[in-house]
Amino acid sequence: MAKITYVEFNGTEHVVEVAPGLTVMEGARDNGVPGIEADCGGACACSTCHVYVAEAWVDRLPARDPMEEDMLDFAWQPDPVRSRLTCQIKVTDDLDGLVVTLPEKQI
């Protein structure tokens, strides 16, 4: 299990254990973390699971694929470096300690 910290826009932290093989989005959804809507259910067809990855983790995650890049254009205030869609990040034991911050809103 990887412990992932989800930080709401207001600063409230949710530290949850997520099983390897799930996505960061599924970890939030399954643990009731508010702010990740995941309207498309993880199909990379919306941007409602957008987060900002902590700087220390940016280079430790797999690169964005072209579909994720395209969908981030629809996210609320995307950051060219730190923005990710949580449905596209598969959890592994290497993600233990990952910190993501939710935007003010999802669109």
Order of alpha helices (4+ residues) and beta strands (2+ residues): beta-beta-alpha-beta-alpha-beta-beta
